[in-house]
Amino acid sequence: MSLPHVLLGLLHETPRTGYDLARALREEIEPVWRAEFSQIYPELARLRRAGFVVLRVLGPRKGPRRNLYRITAAGRRELRRWLVEPPPLPRLRDEGLARVAFLDVLAPSERRDALLRQERSVAEEIRRWREAPSPAGSRGDARRTATDRLEAARRGLHALAAEKAGLSRAASPPAKKR
């Protein structure tokens, strides 16, 4: 996924400051996409140089000036181009699965415990996103899909832990209800 395109998508609705964009990413787009302020502002500068956004400096009421970003017609065209082209296949860089790949380093009892700790961590993230207010429309759809992916990973970790304990795959927990 492309942070510039995510920012254009957020700006498509309404002009926003960098702070507003960071808050929208955290509240509306996570767990699909995460970005820090240190990533957002350089991307906004690149989008501005490319002509995809314009900047309006808002005078200081109290404190420092605020920059309001607005998408341009060229930015809307770029966002539409990105949305209709087929996405590249996902390139996984999953630290949790990388750890699973090297569990043979641990003693058998440690493997199971490591898998169960990882499963609990994933379950906590699932709980957090299910309890968070769901954004409307396609953002809510994206969040539900990302949460479903996490649920599948949690079930897989549980099944591996059960195998390491000598249990059958049938001992996997049932899927959590939405």
HELIX and SHEET records of a PDB file:
HELIX    1   1 LEU A    3  GLU A   13  1                                  11    
HELIX    2   2 GLY A   18  ALA A   24  1                                   7    
HELIX    3   3 LEU A   25  ILE A   29  3                                   5    
HELIX    4   4 PHE A   37  ARG A   49  1                                  13    
HELIX    5   5 ALA A   73  VAL A   84  1                                  12    
HELIX    6   6 GLU A   95  ALA A  101  1                                   7    
HELIX    7   7 LEU A  103  VAL A  105  5                                   3    
HELIX    8   8 PRO A  108  GLU A  131  1                                  24    
HELIX    9   9 GLY A  137  LYS A  164  1                                  28    
HELIX   10  10 ARG A  169  ALA A  171  5                                   3    
SHEET    1   A 3 ARG A  16  THR A  17  0                                        
SHEET    2   A 3 ARG A  66  ILE A  71 -1                                        
SHEET    3   A 3 VAL A  53  LEU A  58 -1                                        
END                                                                             
